[in-house]
Amino acid sequence: MFDERDRFKHVSYLWDETEAAKLAGDEVALLLYRSNLLGADLRLTNYGGGNTSCKANAIDPLTGQTTEIMWIKGSGGDIGTLKRNGLAALYVDRLRALKNIYKGLAQEDEMVALFNHCIYDLNSKAPSIDTPLHGFLPFKHIDHLHPDAAIAIAAAKDGKQLTQDLFKGKIGWVDWQKPGFDLGLQLKQCLDENPGIRGIMLGSHGLFTWGDTAYESYLNTLEVIEICADYLEANYGKKGPTFGGQKIAAPEQSVREKQAAILAPILRGFCSADRHMIGHFTDDVRVLEFINSNDLARLAPLGTSCPDHFLRTKISPLVLTLDAEADLSDAEGLKTLLAPAFVAYREMYADYYQTCKHENSPAMRDANPVIILYPGIGLFSFSKDKQTARVAAEFYINAINVMKGAEAISAYTSLPRQEAFNIEYWLLEEAKLQRMPKPKALTGKIALVTGSAGGIGKAISRKFVEEGAVVIINDNDSSRLAQAAQEFSHLFGKDAYTTALLDVTKNEAIQQAFDTAALAFGGVDIVVNCAGLSISKPIEEHTEKDWDLLYDVLVKGQFKITQTAVIMMRKQAIGGDILNIVSKNALVSGPNNAGYGSAKAAQLHLSRLNAAELGKDQIRVNVVNPDAVISDSKIWEGDWAAGRAKAYGIKVEELPAFYAKRTLLDKIILPEDIANACLVFVGGLLNKSTGNVLNVDGGVAMAFVR
């Protein structure tokens, strides 16, 4: 039996007749099904890119009459994850009637507000700027995507002729124009002038395809993109080596990752001149092919062509001139070496803004690069959060694919700088930015909380992510770490965290954890020393092994983690927070507690010493003193609980109530209480406080600091 999937080698045929049959008769459900399939293949479009629609009859609630409605992805959505609440639904006749009052390009932005007068479903998502592009075409199902293979042809110097020759007139062509009402009219004109075409190529932009059913549209889209990809593949190498051939060779992956981990915090520091940025690193083979090529110097400054790529990657990348295997150990010397490149980039961006701005243009935004290319090593991207940084890197890889294809068949052309500016500083884009939610307290911050696979550490990490941070979850127990990772993935998604197996007594493990932070996010801003253990014995039973273990984990572990964190924070030169989870036992003398209590006292005073030393680096060091946090605590799974119960002459199960009763507030302390205290220190309200101790113990008078 013939399998449709066998027809395609450049795109994924994912349509399942059984699943689609369940949706028969519901055109909106089929639109969503088709959209999700298309969005699942990054060769077709990237996150947030493209748009899909369908038209079907529905009952007008005002008249009771049947009328045609268009459902289309709403503003800011993603077709790969699109659901019904992400659609805009509009009366087709009202939308098309807007052409009767349209006065030309000068009125483009005003037309967007009028889309709201065409809304059919009052619970609709806001209509996107692409709405008229779909509305004026008569087809029941329409796909507007940004596939690399099609854009490579659309961005080629003679893309129009190439499209004509390749599709024998079955794909129309519309020259580059910013999306809007007029472009919708141009698409309709192209169709009227070329009846029978199966799609339209938008110069430098993307592809429109369609069908009378969801499946016909899906299949048509795949077929057109497959033809484009086949054409490119057949032409690779005919004009010579890809990107002019290899200029340098990349070192092996372990070297690339080592260099990237060393450099990332320095780059992040430069890119965080205006606000804290989160980083992403990739040494994808497509990136390496481009950055190691002879044509890098010619192509990189041109920037991208597709506006969806450009909006996320900025006007052009910053290309570093460092040797791939350069000695990067001198952080201060490296900063001095790199500073002129960042100054030059900011000046270039400011000149671009000043040259292209209009009277009503929004103020210039952050002038730092989003994409940084390190020949031989890989691509760094920096943005407001991990998802945005990762997606920027993905879009730049799309741009690389486009450049590769266009150069193979012709010559690559990017958007003219004025057109690029008009997209980047479009008032409608600015309005969209202004509608975005206010950043959370820890947006842009990177936190490493030791011992964060359970108990207090996990609660702190969870609180930090809820407040906008990304975290490096770690533990010395791999199974416990895997469980925590699964929990965070379910709660927050893949961009909120990464993991590291960390034993705070081992130098190599500590360095690997911080390297993981650098590669995943670009560095670290908040370090919480939370890993710990407890041993409760009378002095005569305390062994030297007990003593050494307590001091190695609690005191030396805190010291070594802090020492490594400071090295990274100084590379970034944007300050930081170190929080030490100590204990009321650092201040209170109790029975059977010589090793643990004295180690906690050492932790507390070490915190004061670090605060005194690190203030000049704008690194704050503060302490949270918990007491008796039993919930989800690994400490209480062992002999500690029995030891404390014995010391107080009570049963183990009586400990929670016993600890609560001895406090001034008569409260049981939970991990979440400690997490809240940590947020107080790092959430922005106490940025001028260091060397402090905050007790979270329900009120133990003997533990009052003053």
Secondary structure, 3 states (H helix, E strand, C coil): CCCHHHHCCCCCCCCCHHHHHCCCCCHHHHHHHHHHHHHCCCCCCCCCCCEEEEEEEEECCCCCCEEEEEEEECCCCCHHHCCHHHEEEEEHHHHHHHHHCCCCHHHHHHHHHHHHHHECCCCCCCCCCCHHHHHCCCCCEEEEECCHHHHHHHCECCHHHHHHHHHCCCEEEECCCCCCHHHHHHHHHHHHHCCCCCEEEECCCEEEEEECCHHHHHHHHHHHHHHHHHHHHHHCCCCCCHHHCECCCCCCHHHHHHHHHHHHHHHHHHHCCCCCCEEEEECCHHHHHHHCECCHHHHHHHCCCCHHHHHHHCCCCEECCCCCCCCCCCHHHHHHHHHHHHHHHHHHHHHHHHHHCCCCCCCCCCCCCCEEEECCCEEEEEECCHHHHHHHHHHHHHHHHHHHHHHHHCCECCCCHHHHHHHHCCHHHHHHHHHCCCCCCCCCCEEEECCCCCHHHHHHHHHHHHCCCEEEEEECCHHHHHHHHHHHHHHHCHHHEEEEECCCCCHHHHHHHHHHHHHHHCCCCEEEECCCCCCCCCCCCCCHHHHHHHHHHHHHHHHHHHHHHHHHHHHHCCCEEEEEECCHHHCCCCCCCHHHHHHHHHHHHHHHHHHHHHHHHCEEEEEEEECCCCCCCCHHHCHHHHHHHHHHCCCHHHHHHHHHHCCCCCCCCCHHHHHHHHHHHHCCCCCCCCCCEEEECCCCHHHCCC
